[in-house]
Amino acid sequence: MTALLDLSGKKGLVLGIANEQSIAYGCARVFREAGAELAVTYANPKAEPYVRPLAEQLKAQHIMPCDVRDEAQMAAVFEAIKQTWGTLDFLLHSIAYAPKADLQGRVTDSSKSGFLEAMDISCHSFVRMAKLAEPLMTNGGSLLTVTYIGSMEVVKHYGLMGPVKAALESSVRYMAAELGEKNIRVNALSPSAINTRAGSGITDFDELLKSTAVKMPLQRMIDLEDIGNMAAFLVSDLSKNITGGVHMVDGGYEIIN
């Protein structure tokens, strides 16, 4: 992180922290180091004991529940931000879920309910957040989500999340076009495979990590700080003319067939 990357005075909402290995936490840590004020959510009461201590370390001004399937709970988060901050500068959506049976099976065999649930939580929740954030981004802002290369190519055992992430990336482009006139930028981070709780739900995930390391031109795995640095850049004024993109943080993984 360079001295030029200054988020002082910016206020951001971070969704998706589960533990200290979460991509959301790695990003939030860099946001905070760069001077941002943060609001942090946790998914449910079971997650709170793991998330709250991390949010407190980040000196988060808001620590709130937010199950993205609960419209009232999601609206309450943005209302709390409106009442205390009045505005919002950036938002990080780092949330993905699919029922285990659908995630670990063939896309061809995926259930209608499982497909819809994965799409709702992993994709459309970002769209709903953008709608709630829009009136708070009176001076412009940055909306950021997290995807994976399995959206563009077949990754063994990534299954149902491939089509879901493809929809998420398309949503990024459309919302970037729609919100640009309000100086609201929309982008996606696309890290290579990294050891997170979410990744552990993928069959043979350890093998995916090993094959990723071998394939990377730079021949080194990325870490949470790498992802956080890119996220901080994309929510900073340094990226004021960057929108609608999927930004790889993968050591060049995507260029090798």
ZIMO-V612567 format. One record per residue. RES is the residue in three letters. SS is DSSP state (~ for helix, > for strand, _ for the rest). PSI is psi in whole degrees, -180 to 180 (NA if undefined). NEAR is the number of other C-alpha atoms within 8 Angstrom. Layout:
RES,SS,PSI,NEAR
RES,SS,PSI,NEAR
This chain:
MET,_,128,4
THR,_,165,4
ALA,_,-23,5
LEU,_,-25,4
LEU,_,91,11
ASP,_,118,8
LEU,_,17,11
SER,_,133,8
GLY,_,-13,7
LYS,_,146,11
LYS,>,127,13
GLY,>,150,13
LEU,>,129,11
VAL,>,122,15
LEU,>,131,13
GLY,_,4,13
ILE,_,128,15
ALA,_,-38,12
ASN,_,-174,9
GLU,_,-9,8
GLN,_,2,11
SER,_,143,13
ILE,~,-40,12
ALA,~,-39,13
TYR,~,-41,14
GLY,~,-40,14
CYS,~,-45,15
ALA,~,-37,12
ARG,~,-42,10
VAL,~,-41,12
PHE,~,-47,12
ARG,~,-42,11
GLU,~,-30,7
ALA,_,-1,11
GLY,_,2,11
ALA,_,151,13
GLU,>,139,13
LEU,>,150,15
ALA,>,137,13
VAL,>,141,13
THR,>,160,14
TYR,>,152,18
ALA,_,-36,11
ASN,_,170,9
PRO,~,-33,8
LYS,~,-34,5
ALA,~,-23,10
GLU,~,-45,11
PRO,~,-24,8
TYR,~,-34,9
VAL,~,-42,13
ARG,~,-46,10
PRO,~,-36,8
LEU,~,-41,11
ALA,~,-38,11
GLU,~,-37,8
GLN,~,-34,7
LEU,_,-3,10
LYS,_,40,8
ALA,_,134,12
GLN,_,-21,7
HIS,>,133,9
ILE,>,107,11
MET,>,151,9
PRO,>,144,12
CYS,_,91,12
ASP,_,114,10
VAL,_,-8,10
ARG,_,-12,7
ASP,_,103,8
GLU,~,-40,7
ALA,~,-40,6
GLN,~,-41,11
MET,~,-44,12
ALA,~,-35,9
ALA,~,-34,8
VAL,~,-48,11
PHE,~,-31,10
GLU,~,-40,8
ALA,~,-41,8
ILE,~,-42,12
LYS,~,-43,10
GLN,~,-33,7
THR,~,-45,6
TRP,_,-34,8
GLY,_,-34,8
THR,_,167,10
LEU,_,133,16
ASP,_,-34,12
PHE,>,161,13
LEU,>,135,13
LEU,>,120,12
HIS,>,108,13
SER,_,66,12
ILE,_,130,9
ALA,_,139,9
TYR,_,142,9
ALA,_,143,12
PRO,_,140,9
LYS,~,-44,7
ALA,~,-37,6
ASP,~,-37,16
LEU,~,-40,14
GLN,_,-1,11
GLY,_,-173,10
ARG,_,148,10
VAL,~,-39,8
THR,~,-30,4
ASP,~,1,7
SER,_,143,11
SER,_,155,7
LYS,~,-44,6
SER,~,-40,6
GLY,~,-41,11
PHE,~,-46,12
LEU,~,-38,8
GLU,~,-43,11
ALA,~,-42,15
MET,~,-40,10
ASP,~,-50,10
ILE,~,-42,13
SER,~,-23,14
CYS,~,-62,14
HIS,~,-24,10
SER,~,-32,11
PHE,~,-39,10
VAL,~,-44,9
ARG,~,-37,8
MET,~,-39,9
ALA,~,-41,9
LYS,~,-40,8
LEU,~,-33,10
ALA,~,-30,11
GLU,~,-51,9
PRO,_,-16,7
LEU,_,-15,10
MET,_,62,12
THR,_,-21,10
ASN,_,24,6
GLY,_,178,10
GLY,>,-176,13
SER,>,125,13
LEU,>,128,14
LEU,>,135,15
THR,>,179,11
VAL,>,131,11
THR,>,-165,12
TYR,_,153,10
ILE,~,-15,11
GLY,~,-9,11
SER,~,-26,13
MET,_,-23,7
GLU,_,159,7
VAL,_,118,8
VAL,_,124,8
LYS,_,129,5
HIS,_,2,10
TYR,_,-27,12
GLY,_,-127,13
LEU,~,-30,13
MET,~,-19,12
GLY,~,-58,13
PRO,~,-35,8
VAL,~,-45,13
LYS,~,-31,14
ALA,~,-41,10
ALA,~,-39,9
LEU,~,-44,12
GLU,~,-39,11
SER,~,-39,8
SER,~,-38,9
VAL,~,-47,13
ARG,~,-46,12
TYR,~,-42,9
MET,~,-34,10
ALA,~,-42,14
ALA,~,-39,8
GLU,~,-35,7
LEU,~,-5,10
GLY,~,-36,9
GLU,~,-18,6
LYS,~,12,7
ASN,_,32,9
ILE,>,120,14
ARG,>,146,15
VAL,>,124,14
ASN,>,164,18
ALA,>,140,14
LEU,>,139,16
SER,>,84,13
PRO,>,157,14
SER,_,175,13
ALA,_,135,8
ILE,_,149,10
ASN,_,97,8
THR,_,168,9
ARG,_,-41,9
ALA,_,-42,8
GLY,~,-30,10
SER,~,-15,9
GLY,~,-11,8
ILE,_,132,11
THR,_,137,7
ASP,_,39,7
PHE,~,-33,10
ASP,~,-38,6
GLU,~,-37,7
LEU,~,-41,9
LEU,~,-44,11
LYS,~,-44,8
SER,~,-31,8
THR,~,-46,12
ALA,~,-39,10
VAL,~,-38,7
LYS,~,-27,9
MET,_,130,14
PRO,_,-38,8
LEU,_,-10,6
GLN,_,40,9
ARG,_,143,7
MET,_,148,10
ILE,_,165,12
ASP,_,180,7
LEU,~,-33,11
GLU,~,-37,9
ASP,~,-46,9
ILE,~,-42,15
GLY,~,-39,15
ASN,~,-42,11
MET,~,-40,10
ALA,~,-45,11
ALA,~,-39,14
PHE,~,-44,11
LEU,~,-19,13
VAL,~,-2,12
SER,_,169,11
ASP,~,-14,7
LEU,~,-23,7
SER,~,31,9
LYS,_,-20,7
ASN,_,20,4
ILE,_,118,9
THR,_,155,8
GLY,_,13,14
GLY,_,158,10
VAL,>,114,9
HIS,>,113,8
MET,>,135,10
VAL,>,81,13
ASP,_,17,12
GLY,_,20,12
GLY,_,9,11
TYR,~,-40,11
GLU,~,-15,8
ILE,~,-7,5
ILE,_,125,8
ASN,_,NA,3
